[in-house]
Amino acid sequence: MLSRISMMTDPSSLLINKPCIQALLDYLRLVNNPICSSKCVRLLNRLAFNSLCLKALIVNGAVVAFHHQLCCMCSESQDIAAAATVDTNAPHSLEEQHLQTPCSSTIPADSAFEQDDKIRASEMYHPSTQSYCQETGNHLLEIFSNQVQTPFGKGVLENLLLKGSKEEREECVLVLPLLCRTTKLRQQMFVERKGLRMFCDLFTSAAPNGETFTTAVESLIVLSNDLQVKFPVEVPSKEVAALSKDLIESTDAQQTNTNSSDEVKRLKVNLSDSQSMFSEMAQKRISNVQEYSSCPYNENCCGPHDVAFQMDSGGVIAAHKDVIKSATDVFTAMLSSHFVESTQSVIPIPDVSADVFEFAVHHIYGCTILPGNEQIPGDALMSSASCCCEVLRQKVSEHQRKGSEVQFFLELLTFSDRFILDKLRTVCEKFLIKLIHASTIVQICAFGLRLNSPQLCVHCLSYLLNVKISNLPTHLHLFKELFLCAEREDIVEQLYQVLLSHLKL
Protein backbone atom coordinates (compact mmCIF):
# COMPACT_ATOMS: atom_id res chain seq x y z
CA MET A 1 0.00 0.00 0.00
CA LEU A 2 2.73 2.47 0.93
CA SER A 3 4.61 1.62 -2.25
CA ARG A 4 1.54 2.38 -4.35
CA ILE A 5 0.99 5.68 -2.53
CA SER A 6 4.63 6.67 -3.19
CA MET A 7 3.92 6.44 -6.94
CA MET A 8 1.43 9.32 -6.75
CA THR A 9 2.34 12.64 -8.33
CA ASP A 10 2.64 14.25 -4.90
CA PRO A 11 2.49 11.75 -2.03
CA SER A 12 3.95 14.20 0.51
CA SER A 13 0.66 14.84 2.33
CA LEU A 14 0.16 11.10 2.96
CA LEU A 15 3.63 9.68 3.44
CA ILE A 16 5.91 12.49 4.58
CA ASN A 17 5.35 13.03 8.26
CA LYS A 18 7.55 12.20 11.23
CA PRO A 19 5.78 9.00 12.38
CA CYS A 20 5.73 7.53 8.87
CA ILE A 21 9.36 8.42 8.11
CA GLN A 22 10.46 6.99 11.46
CA ALA A 23 8.56 3.76 10.78
CA LEU A 24 10.27 3.37 7.39
CA LEU A 25 13.71 4.01 8.88
CA ASP A 26 13.13 1.57 11.73
CA TYR A 27 11.95 -1.04 9.25
CA LEU A 28 15.02 -0.52 7.08
CA ARG A 29 17.49 -0.64 9.98
CA LEU A 30 15.99 -3.37 12.10
CA VAL A 31 14.57 -5.92 9.65
CA ASN A 32 17.37 -8.14 8.37
CA ASN A 33 15.51 -9.19 5.21
CA PRO A 34 17.06 -8.20 1.86
CA ILE A 35 13.78 -8.46 -0.06
CA CYS A 36 11.76 -6.35 2.38
CA SER A 37 14.61 -3.87 2.79
CA SER A 38 14.91 -3.38 -0.97
CA LYS A 39 11.20 -2.54 -1.17
CA CYS A 40 11.62 0.05 1.59
CA VAL A 41 14.64 1.56 -0.17
CA ARG A 42 12.77 1.81 -3.47
CA LEU A 43 9.96 3.63 -1.69
CA LEU A 44 12.41 6.12 -0.13
CA ASN A 45 14.12 6.59 -3.48
CA ARG A 46 10.81 7.53 -5.12
CA LEU A 47 10.21 10.13 -2.46
CA ALA A 48 13.75 11.48 -2.81
CA PHE A 49 13.58 11.73 -6.62
CA ASN A 50 10.19 13.47 -6.53
CA SER A 51 10.97 17.20 -6.51
CA LEU A 52 7.46 17.94 -5.24
CA CYS A 53 8.36 16.13 -2.02
CA LEU A 54 11.59 18.04 -1.39
CA LYS A 55 10.11 20.80 0.79
CA ALA A 56 8.02 18.36 2.85
CA LEU A 57 11.04 16.08 3.41
CA ILE A 58 13.08 19.03 4.67
CA VAL A 59 10.53 20.67 7.00
CA ASN A 60 9.49 17.33 8.50
CA GLY A 61 13.08 16.48 9.41
CA ALA A 62 13.30 13.51 7.04
CA VAL A 63 16.58 14.56 5.40
CA VAL A 64 18.23 15.07 8.78
CA ALA A 65 16.79 11.76 9.98
CA PHE A 66 18.23 9.92 6.96
CA HIS A 67 21.68 11.26 7.76
CA HIS A 68 21.40 10.73 11.51
CA GLN A 69 19.94 7.24 11.55
CA LEU A 70 21.38 5.72 8.38
CA CYS A 71 24.80 7.36 8.14
CA CYS A 72 25.67 8.16 11.77
CA MET A 73 23.83 5.70 13.99
CA CYS A 74 24.85 2.65 11.99
CA SER A 75 28.52 3.30 12.69
CA GLU A 76 27.63 3.66 16.37
CA SER A 77 25.68 0.40 16.19
CA GLN A 78 28.81 -1.34 14.94
CA ASP A 79 30.58 -0.34 18.15
CA ILE A 80 27.67 -1.66 20.20
CA ALA A 81 27.61 -4.97 18.36
CA ALA A 82 31.37 -5.36 18.69
CA ALA A 83 31.20 -4.63 22.41
CA ALA A 84 28.37 -7.13 22.84
CA THR A 85 30.36 -9.79 21.01
CA VAL A 86 33.71 -9.20 22.69
CA ASP A 87 32.54 -8.59 26.26
CA THR A 88 29.13 -9.98 27.02
CA ASN A 89 29.49 -9.28 30.76
CA ALA A 90 30.15 -5.54 30.47
CA PRO A 91 27.13 -3.38 31.37
CA HIS A 92 25.72 -1.04 28.76
CA SER A 93 23.04 1.59 28.96
CA LEU A 94 20.56 2.35 26.22
CA GLU A 95 21.66 5.97 26.27
CA GLU A 96 25.22 4.89 25.43
CA GLN A 97 23.95 2.92 22.45
CA HIS A 98 21.35 5.24 21.03
CA LEU A 99 21.52 8.91 20.15
CA GLN A 100 18.19 10.70 20.22
CA THR A 101 16.59 10.66 16.79
CA PRO A 102 14.96 13.64 15.07
CA CYS A 103 11.78 11.71 14.37
CA SER A 104 11.36 10.15 17.82
CA SER A 105 9.95 11.89 20.87
CA THR A 106 11.41 9.93 23.79
CA ILE A 107 14.53 8.03 24.79
CA PRO A 108 14.31 4.92 26.98
CA ALA A 109 15.60 5.30 30.51
CA ASP A 110 19.01 3.92 31.41
CA SER A 111 19.05 0.17 31.93
CA ALA A 112 21.54 -2.68 31.77
CA PHE A 113 21.45 -5.24 29.01
CA GLU A 114 21.14 -8.88 29.95
CA GLN A 115 23.28 -11.37 28.06
CA ASP A 116 20.44 -12.41 25.74
CA ASP A 117 19.69 -8.77 24.94
CA LYS A 118 23.31 -8.23 23.91
CA ILE A 119 23.24 -11.24 21.63
CA ARG A 120 20.04 -10.00 20.01
CA ALA A 121 21.59 -6.56 19.60
CA SER A 122 24.59 -8.00 17.78
CA GLU A 123 22.28 -9.97 15.54
CA MET A 124 20.03 -6.95 14.96
CA TYR A 125 22.92 -4.79 13.80
CA HIS A 126 24.45 -7.24 11.39
CA PRO A 127 27.46 -5.78 9.57
CA SER A 128 25.86 -6.32 6.18
CA THR A 129 22.73 -4.47 7.33
CA GLN A 130 24.81 -1.62 8.70
CA SER A 131 26.76 -1.24 5.49
CA TYR A 132 23.56 -1.41 3.45
CA CYS A 133 21.95 1.31 5.57
CA GLN A 134 24.98 3.57 5.27
CA GLU A 135 25.07 3.13 1.50
CA THR A 136 21.34 3.85 1.33
CA GLY A 137 21.70 6.97 3.47
CA ASN A 138 24.58 8.32 1.40
CA HIS A 139 22.68 7.58 -1.80
CA LEU A 140 19.57 9.41 -0.58
CA LEU A 141 21.64 12.43 0.47
CA GLU A 142 23.31 12.44 -2.94
CA ILE A 143 19.88 12.55 -4.59
CA PHE A 144 18.84 15.49 -2.39
CA SER A 145 22.14 17.22 -3.07
CA ASN A 146 21.50 16.98 -6.81
CA GLN A 147 17.94 18.21 -6.31
CA VAL A 148 18.97 21.44 -4.55
CA GLN A 149 21.39 22.32 -7.34
CA THR A 150 18.48 22.73 -9.75
CA PRO A 151 16.69 26.10 -9.96
CA PHE A 152 13.62 24.53 -8.34
CA GLY A 153 15.67 23.07 -5.47
CA LYS A 154 17.48 26.36 -4.86
CA GLY A 155 14.12 28.10 -4.83
CA VAL A 156 12.85 25.71 -2.16
CA LEU A 157 15.84 26.42 0.09
CA GLU A 158 15.67 30.17 -0.42
CA ASN A 159 11.93 30.22 0.23
CA LEU A 160 12.38 28.36 3.51
CA LEU A 161 15.28 30.57 4.61
CA LEU A 162 13.61 33.86 3.77
CA LYS A 163 9.88 33.22 4.27
CA GLY A 164 9.58 30.02 6.30
CA SER A 165 8.37 29.81 9.88
CA LYS A 166 10.87 29.52 12.71
CA GLU A 167 10.56 25.72 12.74
CA GLU A 168 10.91 25.52 8.93
CA ARG A 169 14.01 27.72 8.94
CA GLU A 170 15.49 25.58 11.67
CA GLU A 171 14.99 22.37 9.69
CA CYS A 172 16.31 24.07 6.55
CA VAL A 173 19.58 25.28 8.07
CA LEU A 174 20.17 21.80 9.52
CA VAL A 175 20.15 20.28 6.04
CA LEU A 176 22.27 22.98 4.35
CA PRO A 177 25.60 21.35 5.35
CA LEU A 178 24.29 17.96 4.18
CA LEU A 179 23.04 19.12 0.79
CA CYS A 180 25.12 22.15 -0.23
CA ARG A 181 28.22 20.34 -1.42
CA THR A 182 29.46 22.77 -4.10
CA THR A 183 31.39 25.94 -3.32
CA LYS A 184 28.98 28.11 -5.29
CA LEU A 185 25.88 26.75 -3.57
CA ARG A 186 27.49 27.07 -0.14
CA GLN A 187 28.32 30.70 -0.88
CA GLN A 188 24.76 31.39 -1.95
CA MET A 189 22.99 29.73 0.96
CA PHE A 190 25.41 30.23 3.84
CA VAL A 191 26.81 33.67 3.04
CA GLU A 192 24.42 35.51 0.73
CA ARG A 193 21.21 34.15 2.29
CA LYS A 194 22.63 34.34 5.84
CA GLY A 195 22.20 30.61 6.35
CA LEU A 196 25.44 30.33 8.32
CA ARG A 197 24.30 32.89 10.89
CA MET A 198 20.98 31.06 11.35
CA PHE A 199 22.81 27.73 11.60
CA CYS A 200 25.21 28.97 14.29
CA ASP A 201 22.33 30.56 16.21
CA LEU A 202 20.96 27.04 16.74
CA PHE A 203 23.85 26.41 19.14
CA THR A 204 22.69 29.37 21.21
CA SER A 205 19.02 28.45 21.35
CA ALA A 206 19.12 24.64 21.35
CA ALA A 207 19.50 22.78 24.64
CA PRO A 208 22.81 20.82 24.60
CA ASN A 209 20.98 17.69 25.77
CA GLY A 210 18.24 17.97 23.13
CA GLU A 211 17.84 16.26 19.77
CA THR A 212 18.23 19.51 17.81
CA PHE A 213 21.67 20.08 19.29
CA THR A 214 22.79 16.54 18.40
CA THR A 215 21.71 16.82 14.77
CA ALA A 216 23.18 20.33 14.56
CA VAL A 217 26.56 18.99 15.69
CA GLU A 218 26.38 16.23 13.07
CA SER A 219 25.63 18.80 10.36
CA LEU A 220 28.43 21.00 11.70
CA ILE A 221 30.97 18.17 11.41
CA VAL A 222 29.87 17.49 7.82
CA LEU A 223 30.32 21.18 6.97
CA SER A 224 33.71 21.46 8.66
CA ASN A 225 34.96 18.33 6.89
CA ASP A 226 33.84 19.74 3.56
CA LEU A 227 35.56 23.05 4.35
CA GLN A 228 38.69 21.16 5.52
CA VAL A 229 39.00 22.91 8.87
CA LYS A 230 42.42 22.02 10.28
CA PHE A 231 43.92 21.88 13.75
CA PRO A 232 46.00 23.69 14.71
CA VAL A 233 44.68 26.64 12.75
CA GLU A 234 46.90 27.52 9.82
CA VAL A 235 48.35 30.97 10.42
CA PRO A 236 49.39 33.11 7.41
CA SER A 237 53.15 33.44 6.95
CA LYS A 238 53.11 37.13 7.90
CA GLU A 239 51.42 36.30 11.20
CA VAL A 240 53.92 33.49 11.85
CA ALA A 241 56.75 35.98 11.44
CA ALA A 242 55.00 38.38 13.79
CA LEU A 243 54.56 35.66 16.44
CA SER A 244 58.21 34.69 16.21
CA LYS A 245 59.17 38.33 16.45
CA ASP A 246 57.10 38.69 19.62
CA LEU A 247 58.94 35.76 21.20
CA ILE A 248 62.36 37.34 20.67
CA GLU A 249 61.62 41.07 20.51
CA SER A 250 61.71 41.58 24.26
CA THR A 251 65.11 39.89 24.36
CA ASP A 252 66.52 42.29 21.81
CA ALA A 253 65.13 45.26 23.74
CA GLN A 254 66.78 44.15 26.96
CA GLN A 255 70.07 43.21 25.32
CA THR A 256 70.55 46.81 24.17
CA ASN A 257 70.75 47.81 27.86
CA THR A 258 73.58 45.38 28.64
CA ASN A 259 77.31 45.60 28.12
CA SER A 260 77.06 43.11 25.25
CA SER A 261 74.55 45.16 23.25
CA ASP A 262 77.14 46.32 20.70
CA GLU A 263 78.21 42.73 20.06
CA VAL A 264 74.58 41.66 19.59
CA LYS A 265 73.91 44.51 17.14
CA ARG A 266 76.92 43.53 15.05
CA LEU A 267 75.49 40.03 14.73
CA LYS A 268 72.11 41.22 13.50
CA VAL A 269 71.45 40.71 9.81
CA ASN A 270 68.75 42.03 7.52
CA LEU A 271 65.66 39.78 7.84
CA SER A 272 65.25 39.70 4.07
CA ASP A 273 68.56 37.86 3.63
CA SER A 274 68.38 34.09 3.43
CA GLN A 275 69.99 31.82 5.98
CA SER A 276 72.54 30.61 3.46
CA MET A 277 74.17 34.06 3.40
CA PHE A 278 75.46 33.69 6.94
CA SER A 279 79.07 32.74 7.23
CA GLU A 280 80.27 30.09 9.61
CA MET A 281 82.04 32.73 11.63
CA ALA A 282 78.83 34.72 12.18
CA GLN A 283 76.95 31.60 13.23
CA LYS A 284 79.72 30.68 15.70
CA ARG A 285 79.64 34.16 17.19
CA ILE A 286 75.87 33.97 17.62
CA SER A 287 76.28 30.58 19.27
CA ASN A 288 78.91 31.98 21.65
CA VAL A 289 76.68 34.90 22.67
CA GLN A 290 73.77 32.50 23.19
CA GLU A 291 75.90 30.35 25.47
CA TYR A 292 76.49 33.23 27.86
CA SER A 293 73.22 35.13 27.38
CA SER A 294 70.66 32.38 27.95
CA CYS A 295 69.32 34.07 31.11
CA PRO A 296 69.60 37.88 31.11
CA TYR A 297 67.90 38.01 34.51
CA ASN A 298 70.59 35.95 36.27
CA GLU A 299 73.38 37.82 34.49
CA ASN A 300 72.23 40.97 36.28
CA CYS A 301 73.87 43.38 33.84
CA CYS A 302 71.84 46.30 35.16
CA GLY A 303 73.54 46.55 38.54
CA PRO A 304 72.15 45.98 42.04
CA HIS A 305 68.42 45.27 42.37
CA ASP A 306 66.45 48.24 43.66
CA VAL A 307 62.98 46.68 44.17
CA ALA A 308 61.53 43.37 45.33
CA PHE A 309 58.13 41.72 44.99
CA GLN A 310 56.60 39.44 47.62
CA MET A 311 54.06 36.73 46.87
CA ASP A 312 51.29 35.46 49.14
CA SER A 313 53.40 32.37 49.80
CA GLY A 314 56.19 34.56 51.22
CA GLY A 315 58.57 34.19 48.28
CA VAL A 316 60.46 37.35 47.30
CA ILE A 317 61.74 38.11 43.78
CA ALA A 318 64.17 41.00 43.23
CA ALA A 319 64.27 43.17 40.12
CA HIS A 320 65.19 46.56 38.68
CA LYS A 321 62.56 49.29 38.62
CA ASP A 322 63.55 50.60 35.19
CA VAL A 323 63.31 47.15 33.61
CA ILE A 324 59.95 46.36 35.23
CA LYS A 325 58.50 49.78 34.34
CA SER A 326 59.51 49.33 30.70
CA ALA A 327 57.41 46.17 30.41
CA THR A 328 53.91 47.57 30.88
CA ASP A 329 51.99 50.72 31.81
CA VAL A 330 50.61 48.93 34.87
CA PHE A 331 54.04 48.61 36.46
CA THR A 332 54.93 52.11 35.28
CA ALA A 333 51.96 53.53 37.16
CA MET A 334 52.53 51.27 40.18
CA LEU A 335 56.13 52.45 40.59
CA SER A 336 55.41 56.13 39.93
CA SER A 337 55.35 58.68 42.72
CA HIS A 338 51.54 58.75 42.80
CA PHE A 339 51.18 55.26 44.29
CA VAL A 340 52.25 53.84 47.62
CA GLU A 341 54.17 51.01 45.93
CA SER A 342 56.77 53.54 44.76
CA THR A 343 57.83 54.09 48.38
CA GLN A 344 58.05 50.39 49.26
CA SER A 345 61.22 48.38 48.97
CA VAL A 346 59.19 45.15 49.01
CA ILE A 347 55.94 45.33 47.05
CA PRO A 348 53.23 42.71 47.75
CA ILE A 349 51.68 41.03 44.68
CA PRO A 350 48.49 39.27 45.86
CA ASP A 351 46.81 36.30 44.17
CA VAL A 352 49.91 35.36 42.16
CA SER A 353 52.04 32.27 42.71
CA ALA A 354 55.82 32.54 42.98
CA ASP A 355 56.32 30.32 39.90
CA VAL A 356 54.08 32.52 37.76
CA PHE A 357 55.70 35.78 38.84
CA GLU A 358 59.22 34.41 38.46
CA PHE A 359 58.38 33.22 34.93
CA ALA A 360 56.95 36.65 34.11
CA VAL A 361 59.99 38.51 35.49
CA HIS A 362 62.39 36.33 33.48
CA HIS A 363 60.30 37.02 30.38
CA ILE A 364 60.38 40.77 31.05
CA TYR A 365 64.18 40.62 31.28
CA GLY A 366 64.33 38.94 27.89
CA CYS A 367 64.48 35.22 28.70
CA THR A 368 62.72 33.09 26.07
CA ILE A 369 61.31 29.59 25.76
CA LEU A 370 59.44 27.79 23.02
CA PRO A 371 56.75 25.11 23.43
CA GLY A 372 57.66 21.50 22.69
CA ASN A 373 60.12 20.99 19.86
CA GLU A 374 59.18 24.21 18.12
CA GLN A 375 62.10 26.09 16.62
CA ILE A 376 62.58 29.79 16.02
CA PRO A 377 62.62 30.44 12.25
CA GLY A 378 66.05 31.06 10.77
CA ASP A 379 65.56 34.77 10.14
CA ALA A 380 64.29 35.30 13.67
CA LEU A 381 67.21 33.36 15.14
CA MET A 382 69.64 35.43 13.18
CA SER A 383 68.12 38.66 14.47
CA SER A 384 68.31 37.59 18.11
CA ALA A 385 71.23 36.82 20.37
CA SER A 386 69.32 34.86 22.94
CA CYS A 387 68.28 31.26 23.35
CA CYS A 388 65.85 29.39 25.58
CA CYS A 389 66.33 30.23 29.25
CA GLU A 390 67.36 27.22 31.32
CA VAL A 391 65.45 28.52 34.35
CA LEU A 392 62.21 28.73 32.35
CA ARG A 393 62.89 25.37 30.75
CA GLN A 394 63.28 23.71 34.14
CA LYS A 395 60.16 25.40 35.48
CA VAL A 396 58.06 24.16 32.57
CA SER A 397 59.58 20.66 32.86
CA GLU A 398 58.70 20.58 36.55
CA HIS A 399 55.04 21.35 35.86
CA GLN A 400 55.03 18.76 33.08
CA ARG A 401 56.18 16.11 35.55
CA LYS A 402 53.50 17.18 38.04
CA GLY A 403 50.79 17.20 35.37
CA SER A 404 49.99 20.85 36.16
CA GLU A 405 51.26 22.42 32.96
CA VAL A 406 47.82 23.54 31.76
CA GLN A 407 46.93 25.10 35.10
CA PHE A 408 50.29 26.88 35.27
CA PHE A 409 49.96 28.51 31.85
CA LEU A 410 46.34 29.46 32.52
CA GLU A 411 47.51 31.25 35.69
CA LEU A 412 50.29 32.85 33.69
CA LEU A 413 47.76 33.95 31.07
CA THR A 414 45.64 35.45 33.86
CA PHE A 415 48.71 37.35 35.09
CA SER A 416 49.53 38.64 31.60
CA ASP A 417 45.96 39.88 31.18
CA ARG A 418 45.97 41.54 34.62
CA PHE A 419 49.23 43.41 33.98
CA ILE A 420 48.75 43.91 30.19
CA LEU A 421 51.82 41.92 29.16
CA ASP A 422 50.91 41.20 25.53
CA LYS A 423 54.15 39.42 24.62
CA LEU A 424 53.84 37.13 27.61
CA ARG A 425 50.24 36.47 26.53
CA THR A 426 51.55 35.33 23.15
CA VAL A 427 53.92 32.86 24.83
CA CYS A 428 51.09 31.48 27.00
CA GLU A 429 48.82 31.06 23.99
CA LYS A 430 51.46 29.15 22.04
CA PHE A 431 52.00 26.74 24.94
CA LEU A 432 48.28 26.27 25.60
CA ILE A 433 47.56 25.53 21.94
CA LYS A 434 50.03 22.62 22.21
CA LEU A 435 48.13 21.41 25.29
CA ILE A 436 44.65 21.30 23.73
CA HIS A 437 43.09 17.84 23.91
CA ALA A 438 39.84 16.22 25.01
CA SER A 439 40.38 16.70 28.75
CA THR A 440 41.50 20.35 28.55
CA ILE A 441 39.56 21.85 25.66
CA VAL A 442 36.61 23.21 27.67
CA GLN A 443 38.83 24.80 30.32
CA ILE A 444 41.24 26.38 27.82
CA CYS A 445 38.44 27.70 25.62
CA ALA A 446 36.55 29.27 28.54
CA PHE A 447 39.69 30.89 29.98
CA GLY A 448 40.66 32.21 26.55
CA LEU A 449 37.37 34.06 26.19
CA ARG A 450 37.43 35.40 29.76
CA LEU A 451 41.00 36.65 29.41
CA ASN A 452 40.73 38.35 26.01
CA SER A 453 42.46 35.55 24.10
CA PRO A 454 39.85 34.55 21.50
CA GLN A 455 42.58 32.85 19.47
CA LEU A 456 42.57 30.04 22.03
CA CYS A 457 38.84 29.57 21.47
CA VAL A 458 39.41 29.41 17.70
CA HIS A 459 41.99 26.64 18.14
CA CYS A 460 39.73 24.73 20.53
CA LEU A 461 36.86 24.86 18.06
CA SER A 462 39.17 23.77 15.25
CA TYR A 463 40.21 20.80 17.40
CA LEU A 464 36.57 19.75 17.80
CA LEU A 465 35.70 20.37 14.16
CA ASN A 466 38.60 18.21 13.01
CA VAL A 467 36.83 15.00 14.06
CA LYS A 468 35.42 12.54 11.53
CA ILE A 469 31.68 11.92 11.52
CA SER A 470 32.29 8.24 12.38
CA ASN A 471 34.10 9.30 15.59
CA LEU A 472 31.49 11.86 16.65
CA PRO A 473 29.75 9.66 19.27
CA THR A 474 32.94 9.69 21.37
CA HIS A 475 33.28 13.48 21.03
CA LEU A 476 29.66 14.59 21.36
CA HIS A 477 29.98 15.11 25.12
CA LEU A 478 32.75 17.66 24.47
CA PHE A 479 30.39 19.76 22.36
CA LYS A 480 27.76 19.56 25.08
CA GLU A 481 30.18 20.59 27.83
CA LEU A 482 31.57 23.43 25.74
CA PHE A 483 28.18 24.93 24.93
CA LEU A 484 27.01 24.59 28.53
CA CYS A 485 29.62 27.05 29.83
CA ALA A 486 28.82 30.66 30.64
CA GLU A 487 30.64 31.96 27.53
CA ARG A 488 28.27 30.12 25.20
CA GLU A 489 27.31 33.16 23.09
CA ASP A 490 30.96 34.15 22.63
CA ILE A 491 31.82 30.59 21.57
CA VAL A 492 29.02 30.65 19.00
CA GLU A 493 30.33 33.94 17.62
CA GLN A 494 33.83 32.49 17.30
CA LEU A 495 32.36 29.41 15.61
CA TYR A 496 30.60 31.65 13.11
CA GLN A 497 33.83 33.52 12.35
CA VAL A 498 35.82 30.28 11.88
CA LEU A 499 33.31 28.83 9.43
CA LEU A 500 32.83 32.14 7.61
CA SER A 501 36.56 32.53 7.08
CA HIS A 502 36.69 29.07 5.44
CA LEU A 503 33.60 29.74 3.33
CA LYS A 504 35.22 32.88 1.91
CA LEU A 505 38.47 31.15 0.94
Disulfide bonds with the S-S distance in Angstrom:
none
